[in-house]
Amino acid sequence: MKPGRPVAVAVKDLRAVSRNRAAFFWIVVFPVVMLVMFKITMGGGGFHVKAAVVTHGSRIARSFVHELNGTGTVHAVVYGDERGALEALRKGRVDAVIVFPPGFDRAVAEGRHPTVRLYANGNDPRGYHAVVGALTGALNGLENGVRRAVTGRLPPDLARVIEDYAHPFGIHVKEVRGVNPGAYQTMAFLAVQALFSASLAAAMATIPEIRSGTMDRLRTTPASPVEVLLGKYLYTTVLVTSGAVLGVLVGRYCLGIGYTPSPTAWALFEAAVVSSAAVGTSVAALLRDEKAVNAVLNSIAFPSMFLGALVVPECMVPRAALRVVVNYPPVTFLHAAKLHELYGKAPSPAGLAVAAGITVALVALSGWAVSRTPR
């Protein structure tokens, strides 16, 4: 066996895979995309929490707020009363509420072990555990600091008192549920339908027309290529909406989710479907290769679901990434639907108008690309 022949075969195959865009994506690019997603969802540097802290005049609590704001991951805001802070939590303005009881400083100094209450949104287990873990760790750090400060002033022979200060205060964690927990799962499911299914359905329905020359023959028939393309949009909308309705019904009556999206959420979902279909047909008309189109659309849809905070809590997504990805029209519509369903926030008319304008431009681009298909 000549050593040079295996090398020649390897070089030949490397050249072949470099020309195969779909294979190159799944072998090289997709694992990198997965790495980014793992980094985000498994404790990446993008984690950030907004916490409301009710101090009730405690100097220790105010010092704690200052320490939290210095961590880089927690932004603490002082609230004057517990009721207002909990209302902010239910409406999604904060991720958690920490309440120091009245007279906290004196109770600690007298060894009465006061209890600090930590409230977090329990509707989404992923976000709940992440937020509770971060803030419980911060409170444990505060507890250690208080213990060192108090016991440092005591005579060494007061072992019993020092033991009493092993836990200067208690921490009570409580879940707060503001919406049906099934809303998170259902909105994530609709995001998959709109970002994945819609773009792929539209693209896979367009590519055969282009490759078989059907689009070209339609130039001499009453139905123009653009009209056929609009038919593809209608087909995609009906197909994906049917799948979405089926999924919601299965979730409600078979899986015990017990949640149905509101008419506003459905309208925004349909807008996302059309926008995603426009992306799919544009990519299909430009690339005209099924495997390459599939790879490109997956590389767009998969990160968009995560970085657009559609399938993970916003606290787990880097803010800079979210600000960028939310401008992608399908994500704009879906993110607005999620905020409306979970927190009752009205969609931004300006943001939706921009997303609609970009979607119209994508529809025009797909029509232009189809009309430019070689004869």
Steps between C-alpha positions, in 0.01 A plus 500: 500500500633841406459757783421777255179339372296524823611862526387563143161343574462712813588819310252408229220448756586824681469689173168329431351586838618859470294527182197335663352788697242290681748235616749769605230668710388185684856376559680823586265792559209334684714366789632854553143630509420233759799610707365856505158375607651284776700799622183708522271241659751343740615801696668716238622851561176642364305415817342809655231553763299805596401485867274723707623541859271623778741629767261641764779741597760230571863611465602139439243475220621822336857370514377176345339693212832671434679164497247348261540785253875443506474136391430578136228232483238646736341842470330584831230767532371621837121489541314674780242231569457126452169523315641725226804277462289186462280675244814587303600131515163383369516749212852398400673825591730312739610137525495469879410682822706498821325627813691590817255515793457820705754525780733258325827655622395502864361146480832375363698681772278347770528149358129464416567348156267704277388353169575652160239410240601429140226491236560378145281426200417129523319468168816406309714248695814585297495867585375438853789274600759722335374815673452334840845341480671830425319703768516229767875486447519878541294486821722223635797726436327780690429262786867405525598865504250583775616204708864605475411859588295404806717224642811708446383733776435222753742360762651163400346319796144568386486183292126458538427845368735440208318175425168687509639727231579209268193618309426865583182494293286254308412495130150402390452440127153525353367457147277765347279398210360779289387309190408147401829301502394340173537836326879459497488158336232600252673820389827308458315244287353776281849647460624167364205484262551853368881504480569143389188359339388810310834579336570136410148435371511805272853422379435129436184588305688753285817308414327223295328766288833664427700182437236342275458814294136542596556863589651565161206342314258710704629809317283399203190410703234714667655431844818701550792376712419767760141375523626146546737628767213664686325164480802352675455753779134403536593131502764561768265705717224238487740211563691658789189647661333159488803347672501777760129458576545124527792548740304742720205259514726206587668706770171616646302175497767228503800646684316703761650833396163672516596811304375651175668805339298818475383643164783757518756222542353309206510810280866560585573131441345520150711808425809306610401208276468724193828674584680170548350366177638807321845416634463139387389581146771765461773259605353225281481723194856623548669166576271255312653202684291309752782393733667839498170676565422264787839572657469878466146513638595284797800721569264799512208349689681307773705791643204735458286290733762515776653845453152646449399359843213305345582159652712613798445773762632844411728500805702221335562689176769767457326837480709613203406187304131538587498863383640391164301181438166652602527717186476189279135533384371152594661538844353850534147366459555193721675695776213750504254210527696349790512826695129556438402154620731477801501855632214679327733742321352670196705445182700799377327640188828646372688171539223303332481752216872466431474120510203511261693727262798264497265206439346676198852563370583130543185403309605734220852355507368145471282605206795668331725198560241263357448718194878495444513120499701386193297362211 
